[in-house]
Every structure is written in C-alpha cells, then in structure tokens.
Amino acid sequence: MTQVTLSVPDISCGHCKSSIEGAVNPLDGVAGAVVAIDDRNVAIDYDGSDTTMKAIVEAIDEQGYEVAR
C-alpha cells in the first residue's frame, strides 16, 4: 500500500471535499482518500498495482481541481 498526500490549493469547502473524495475513493486500488479542507490536501492510500498516480490526479482534475505539482 502506498500513501501519498497531494496538495490541492483550490479546496475551500465541504463541496470540494465531497467532490474529490467521491471521485477518488471509487477508483480500483484506492483504499481511502480523505480531504483536509483546512490543509487543502488529499491523503490517499492506494495499491499501485491496481491504479496509478496519473489516474488519481485525472480523477481530481475531472472534478475541476488542480493538483499542485
């Protein structure tokens, strides 16, 4: 299991949290994704053999949020 924390500067509210968690948690291989609104980041536990970081970032991008690179 890989753990990563992604910075997403546009996170500002509960809707952001719901959108991002709702997009990332269903991905194959994702054990859990939790948005910290105050810290503006997403903590993700995932299995790299089932999903990729690219797929996770794309899921966040599709919700209208940009991951800081």
N, CA, C and O atoms as a GROMACS GRO file, in nm:
protein
  276
    1MET      N    1   0.085  -0.118   0.000
    1MET     CA    2   0.000   0.000   0.000
    1MET      C    3   0.090   0.124   0.000
    1MET      O    4   0.186   0.133   0.076
    2THR      N    5   0.057   0.217  -0.085
    2THR     CA    6   0.130   0.343  -0.096
    2THR      C    7   0.046   0.454  -0.034
    2THR      O    8  -0.076   0.459  -0.054
    3GLN      N    9   0.109   0.541   0.039
    3GLN     CA   10   0.041   0.657   0.097
    3GLN      C   11   0.101   0.782   0.037
    3GLN      O   12   0.223   0.797   0.029
    4VAL      N   13   0.014   0.873  -0.004
    4VAL     CA   14   0.059   0.999  -0.062
    4VAL      C   15  -0.036   1.109  -0.017
    4VAL      O   16  -0.154   1.086   0.005
    5THR      N   17   0.018   1.229  -0.005
    5THR     CA   18  -0.064   1.346   0.024
    5THR      C   19  -0.043   1.445  -0.089
    5THR      O   20   0.069   1.487  -0.117
    6LEU      N   21  -0.154   1.481  -0.153
    6LEU     CA   22  -0.150   1.573  -0.266
    6LEU      C   23  -0.202   1.709  -0.224
    6LEU      O   24  -0.305   1.720  -0.157
    7SER      N   25  -0.132   1.812  -0.263
    7SER     CA   26  -0.175   1.949  -0.237
    7SER      C   27  -0.272   1.992  -0.346
    7SER      O   28  -0.242   1.983  -0.465
    8VAL      N   29  -0.390   2.040  -0.303
    8VAL     CA   30  -0.492   2.089  -0.397
    8VAL      C   31  -0.536   2.226  -0.346
    8VAL      O   32  -0.629   2.236  -0.266
    9PRO      N   33  -0.468   2.332  -0.392
    9PRO     CA   34  -0.489   2.467  -0.337
    9PRO      C   35  -0.632   2.521  -0.346
    9PRO      O   36  -0.669   2.608  -0.267
   10ASP      N   37  -0.713   2.471  -0.439
   10ASP     CA   38  -0.848   2.524  -0.455
   10ASP      C   39  -0.950   2.465  -0.358
   10ASP      O   40  -1.066   2.506  -0.361
   11ILE      N   41  -0.911   2.372  -0.274
   11ILE     CA   42  -1.004   2.316  -0.175
   11ILE      C   43  -1.042   2.426  -0.076
   11ILE      O   44  -0.956   2.490  -0.016
   12SER      N   45  -1.174   2.447  -0.060
   12SER     CA   46  -1.216   2.552   0.031
   12SER      C   47  -1.343   2.521   0.110
   12SER      O   48  -1.380   2.598   0.199
   13CYS      N   49  -1.411   2.409   0.078
   13CYS     CA   50  -1.540   2.386   0.144
   13CYS      C   51  -1.578   2.238   0.142
   13CYS      O   52  -1.507   2.154   0.088
   14GLY      N   53  -1.691   2.210   0.202
   14GLY     CA   54  -1.743   2.074   0.208
   14GLY      C   55  -1.775   2.017   0.071
   14GLY      O   56  -1.760   1.897   0.049
   15HIS      N   57  -1.819   2.102  -0.020
   15HIS     CA   58  -1.849   2.054  -0.156
   15HIS      C   59  -1.721   2.005  -0.223
   15HIS      O   60  -1.722   1.902  -0.291
   16CYS      N   61  -1.612   2.078  -0.204
   16CYS     CA   62  -1.482   2.036  -0.260
   16CYS      C   63  -1.446   1.898  -0.205
   16CYS      O   64  -1.406   1.808  -0.279
   17LYS      N   65  -1.460   1.883  -0.074
   17LYS     CA   66  -1.429   1.756  -0.007
   17LYS      C   67  -1.512   1.643  -0.066
   17LYS      O   68  -1.458   1.538  -0.100
   18SER      N   69  -1.642   1.664  -0.078
   18SER     CA   70  -1.731   1.560  -0.131
   18SER      C   71  -1.698   1.525  -0.275
   18SER      O   72  -1.696   1.407  -0.312
   19SER      N   73  -1.671   1.626  -0.357
   19SER     CA   74  -1.641   1.603  -0.498
   19SER      C   75  -1.514   1.521  -0.516
   19SER      O   76  -1.510   1.425  -0.593
   20ILE      N   77  -1.411   1.560  -0.446
   20ILE     CA   78  -1.282   1.492  -0.462
   20ILE      C   79  -1.286   1.351  -0.403
   20ILE      O   80  -1.244   1.256  -0.469
   21GLU      N   81  -1.337   1.338  -0.282
   21GLU     CA   82  -1.345   1.205  -0.222
   21GLU      C   83  -1.436   1.114  -0.306
   21GLU      O   84  -1.407   0.995  -0.321
   22GLY      N   85  -1.544   1.169  -0.359
   22GLY     CA   86  -1.637   1.091  -0.441
   22GLY      C   87  -1.577   1.046  -0.572
   22GLY      O   88  -1.620   0.945  -0.629
   23ALA      N   89  -1.478   1.118  -0.621
   23ALA     CA   90  -1.412   1.081  -0.746
   23ALA      C   91  -1.297   0.984  -0.724
   23ALA      O   92  -1.273   0.897  -0.808
   24VAL      N   93  -1.226   0.998  -0.614
   24VAL     CA   94  -1.105   0.918  -0.592
   24VAL      C   95  -1.134   0.785  -0.521
   24VAL      O   96  -1.078   0.682  -0.557
   25ASN      N   97  -1.221   0.786  -0.421
   25ASN     CA   98  -1.247   0.664  -0.344
   25ASN      C   99  -1.296   0.546  -0.428
   25ASN      O  100  -1.259   0.433  -0.398
   26PRO      N  101  -1.378   0.566  -0.532
   26PRO     CA  102  -1.425   0.451  -0.610
   26PRO      C  103  -1.321   0.390  -0.705
   26PRO      O  104  -1.345   0.282  -0.760
   27LEU      N  105  -1.208   0.455  -0.724
   27LEU     CA  106  -1.108   0.402  -0.815
   27LEU      C  107  -1.056   0.267  -0.765
   27LEU      O  108  -1.035   0.249  -0.646
   28ASP      N  109  -1.037   0.173  -0.858
   28ASP     CA  110  -0.979   0.044  -0.822
   28ASP      C  111  -0.844   0.067  -0.756
   28ASP      O  112  -0.763   0.146  -0.804
   29GLY      N  113  -0.822  -0.001  -0.646
   29GLY     CA  114  -0.694   0.008  -0.577
   29GLY      C  115  -0.686   0.116  -0.471
   29GLY      O  116  -0.590   0.118  -0.393
   30VAL      N  117  -0.783   0.205  -0.465
   30VAL     CA  118  -0.781   0.311  -0.364
   30VAL      C  119  -0.847   0.258  -0.237
   30VAL      O  120  -0.965   0.224  -0.236
   31ALA      N  121  -0.768   0.253  -0.130
   31ALA     CA  122  -0.820   0.206  -0.002
   31ALA      C  123  -0.890   0.319   0.074
   31ALA      O  124  -0.978   0.295   0.156
   32GLY      N  125  -0.848   0.442   0.045
   32GLY     CA  126  -0.911   0.555   0.111
   32GLY      C  127  -0.850   0.686   0.067
   32GLY      O  128  -0.729   0.698   0.048
   33ALA      N  129  -0.936   0.784   0.050
   33ALA     CA  130  -0.894   0.920   0.017
   33ALA      C  131  -0.969   1.014   0.109
   33ALA      O  132  -1.092   1.011   0.116
   34VAL      N  133  -0.895   1.098   0.182
   34VAL     CA  134  -0.956   1.190   0.278
   34VAL      C  135  -0.905   1.331   0.250
   34VAL      O  136  -0.785   1.355   0.248
   35VAL      N  137  -0.999   1.422   0.230
   35VAL     CA  138  -0.966   1.562   0.207
   35VAL      C  139  -0.959   1.636   0.340
   35VAL      O  140  -1.049   1.624   0.423
   36ALA      N  141  -0.853   1.712   0.360
   36ALA     CA  142  -0.840   1.801   0.475
   36ALA      C  143  -0.861   1.943   0.423
   36ALA      O  144  -0.772   2.002   0.361
   37ILE      N  145  -0.979   1.998   0.449
   37ILE     CA  146  -1.015   2.130   0.395
   37ILE      C  147  -0.917   2.237   0.442
   37ILE      O  148  -0.868   2.315   0.361
   38ASP      N  149  -0.890   2.242   0.571
   38ASP     CA  150  -0.802   2.347   0.625
   38ASP      C  151  -0.660   2.340   0.570
   38ASP      O  152  -0.596   2.442   0.550
   39ASP      N  153  -0.612   2.218   0.546
   39ASP     CA  154  -0.476   2.200   0.495
   39ASP      C  155  -0.471   2.204   0.342
   39ASP      O  156  -0.363   2.212   0.283
   40ARG      N  157  -0.589   2.198   0.280
   40ARG     CA  158  -0.600   2.198   0.133
   40ARG      C  159  -0.518   2.085   0.070
   40ARG      O  160  -0.439   2.105  -0.022
   41ASN      N  161  -0.541   1.964   0.125
   41ASN     CA  162  -0.474   1.849   0.066
   41ASN      C  163  -0.562   1.725   0.072
   41ASN      O  164  -0.667   1.724   0.138
   42VAL      N  165  -0.517   1.622   0.002
   42VAL     CA  166  -0.587   1.495  -0.003
   42VAL      C  167  -0.489   1.385   0.035
   42VAL      O  168  -0.386   1.368  -0.031
   43ALA      N  169  -0.519   1.311   0.140
   43ALA     CA  170  -0.437   1.198   0.182
   43ALA      C  171  -0.499   1.073   0.119
   43ALA      O  172  -0.618   1.046   0.136
   44ILE      N  173  -0.415   0.996   0.047
   44ILE     CA  174  -0.466   0.882  -0.028
   44ILE      C  175  -0.381   0.759   0.003
   44ILE      O  176  -0.258   0.765   0.000
   45ASP      N  177  -0.448   0.647   0.032
   45ASP     CA  178  -0.385   0.516   0.044
   45ASP      C  179  -0.429   0.437  -0.078
   45ASP      O  180  -0.548   0.422  -0.104
   46TYR      N  181  -0.332   0.385  -0.154
   46TYR     CA  182  -0.368   0.311  -0.274
   46TYR      C  183  -0.268   0.201  -0.305
   46TYR      O  184  -0.154   0.204  -0.261
   47ASP      N  185  -0.314   0.104  -0.383
   47ASP     CA  186  -0.231  -0.006  -0.428
   47ASP      C  187  -0.186   0.027  -0.570
   47ASP      O  188  -0.267   0.030  -0.662
   48GLY      N  189  -0.057   0.050  -0.587
   48GLY     CA  190  -0.003   0.088  -0.716
   48GLY      C  191  -0.014  -0.017  -0.824
   48GLY      O  192   0.006   0.013  -0.942
   49SER      N  193  -0.046  -0.140  -0.786
   49SER     CA  194  -0.065  -0.244  -0.888
   49SER      C  195  -0.206  -0.239  -0.946
   49SER      O  196  -0.233  -0.302  -1.048
   50ASP      N  197  -0.296  -0.166  -0.881
   50ASP     CA  198  -0.435  -0.156  -0.928
   50ASP      C  199  -0.471  -0.020  -0.986
   50ASP      O  200  -0.566  -0.010  -1.063
   51THR      N  201  -0.397   0.083  -0.951
   51THR     CA  202  -0.423   0.216  -1.005
   51THR      C  203  -0.290   0.292  -1.011
   51THR      O  204  -0.190   0.250  -0.954
   52THR      N  205  -0.293   0.404  -1.080
   52THR     CA  206  -0.172   0.485  -1.093
   52THR      C  207  -0.196   0.624  -1.036
   52THR      O  208  -0.309   0.667  -1.018
   53MET      N  209  -0.086   0.693  -1.007
   53MET     CA  210  -0.097   0.830  -0.961
   53MET      C  211  -0.161   0.915  -1.070
   53MET      O  212  -0.237   1.007  -1.040
   54LYS      N  213  -0.131   0.885  -1.196
   54LYS     CA  214  -0.190   0.959  -1.307
   54LYS      C  215  -0.342   0.947  -1.304
   54LYS      O  216  -0.412   1.047  -1.325
   55ALA      N  217  -0.396   0.828  -1.280
   55ALA     CA  218  -0.541   0.808  -1.275
   55ALA      C  219  -0.603   0.886  -1.159
   55ALA      O  220  -0.712   0.941  -1.172
   56ILE      N  221  -0.534   0.890  -1.047
   56ILE     CA  222  -0.584   0.963  -0.930
   56ILE      C  223  -0.587   1.113  -0.959
   56ILE      O  224  -0.687   1.180  -0.933
   57VAL      N  225  -0.478   1.165  -1.014
   57VAL     CA  226  -0.472   1.307  -1.047
   57VAL      C  227  -0.578   1.343  -1.151
   57VAL      O  228  -0.641   1.448  -1.142
   58GLU      N  229  -0.598   1.257  -1.250
   58GLU     CA  230  -0.700   1.282  -1.352
   58GLU      C  231  -0.840   1.285  -1.290
   58GLU      O  232  -0.923   1.367  -1.330
   59ALA      N  233  -0.867   1.198  -1.195
   59ALA     CA  234  -0.998   1.196  -1.128
   59ALA      C  235  -1.022   1.328  -1.055
   59ALA      O  236  -1.133   1.381  -1.056
   60ILE      N  237  -0.918   1.381  -0.993
   60ILE     CA  238  -0.930   1.510  -0.923
   60ILE      C  239  -0.947   1.623  -1.026
   60ILE      O  240  -1.031   1.711  -1.008
   61ASP      N  241  -0.867   1.619  -1.133
   61ASP     CA  242  -0.878   1.720  -1.239
   61ASP      C  243  -1.017   1.724  -1.299
   61ASP      O  244  -1.070   1.831  -1.328
   62GLU      N  245  -1.076   1.606  -1.319
   62GLU     CA  246  -1.209   1.598  -1.379
   62GLU      C  247  -1.316   1.664  -1.293
   62GLU      O  248  -1.423   1.700  -1.342
   63GLN      N  249  -1.288   1.680  -1.166
   63GLN     CA  250  -1.382   1.748  -1.076
   63GLN      C  251  -1.360   1.899  -1.075
   63GLN      O  252  -1.433   1.972  -1.009
   64GLY      N  253  -1.259   1.945  -1.149
   64GLY     CA  254  -1.234   2.088  -1.160
   64GLY      C  255  -1.130   2.141  -1.063
   64GLY      O  256  -1.120   2.262  -1.042
   65TYR      N  257  -1.052   2.051  -1.003
   65TYR     CA  258  -0.948   2.091  -0.908
   65TYR      C  259  -0.813   2.053  -0.964
   65TYR      O  260  -0.797   1.947  -1.023
   66GLU      N  261  -0.716   2.141  -0.945
   66GLU     CA  262  -0.582   2.115  -0.996
   66GLU      C  263  -0.490   2.074  -0.882
   66GLU      O  264  -0.483   2.140  -0.778
   67VAL      N  265  -0.420   1.963  -0.902
   67VAL     CA  266  -0.323   1.916  -0.804
   67VAL      C  267  -0.195   1.998  -0.825
   67VAL      O  268  -0.146   2.010  -0.937
   68ALA      N  269  -0.142   2.053  -0.716
   68ALA     CA  270  -0.016   2.128  -0.724
   68ALA      C  271   0.095   2.028  -0.758
   68ALA      O  272   0.103   1.920  -0.700
   69ARG      N  273   0.177   2.066  -0.852
   69ARG     CA  274   0.280   1.972  -0.899
   69ARG      C  275   0.416   2.009  -0.845
   69ARG      O  276   0.514   1.940  -0.874
   0.00000   0.00000   0.00000
